[in-house]
Amino acid sequence: MMLPTLRLLLHEDAPAMELAYFWAAVLLALTPVLIFGTIGVLVVRKAWREERGTRNAEGGTHGPA
C-alpha cells in the first residue's frame, strides 16, 4: 500500500496523482462554501417566514381602513 503511493509521489509524470490533488483541492474549497451557504439560506428562509407570520398576525400589509 505504501510503496505504490511513494512511487507515484516520486514520479514526476503522474497525471493520476495530479488529478487526485486537483479534485481534493476542489472538494476542500467547495465544502465550506456549501456548508455555510446552506446554513445562510436556512437562516434567511426562517427569518422571512417569521416576518411573514408577524405581518399576517397584525392583519396583513393593507393600508389604513
N, C-alpha and C positions, 0 to 999 in steps of 0.2 A: 504494500500500500504506500509506504513512504518513498520507496525507491522510484517508482514511476512519477510521482509528484515532483521529486527533486530533479529528475531528469528533464521534466517539462520546464521547470523553473530555470534550469541552467541552459537549456537550449534556446537560442535567441529567436529562431524562426518557429514559433509555436503559436500559430493562429488560433488554435482551440483555446489556449490559455488566455490569449488576448481577448477573445470573445467572452470568455468566462469573466474576466476582470471588467470588461465593458458592462455586461449585464449586472454584475454585482454593484458597480457604481450607479447604474440606473436605478436599481432597487433601493440602494442607500439614499439616493436623492428623492425618490418618489414616496417612500414610506412615510416620512414625517409630513409631507405635503398632503397626502391622502388622509392621514390620521387627523391632523389639525384642521384640515379643510372640512372633514366630516363633522368634527366637533363644532366648528363655527357655523355650519349650515344648520345643525340641530338646535343650537342656541338661538340663532336668528328666527328659525321657524317657531320655536317656543315663545319667543318674545312677541312675534306677530300674532300668534294665537291668543296670548294673554291680552294684548292690546285690543284685538277684535272682540274678545269676550267682555272687556271693560266697556267698550263703546256700545255693545249690544245691551248690556245691563243698564246703561244710562239712557237708553231709548234711541239708540242709533245715532246717525250723523245728520239728522234733519236740522233745518233752521228753526228759529223760534216759532211757536204755534200761534 
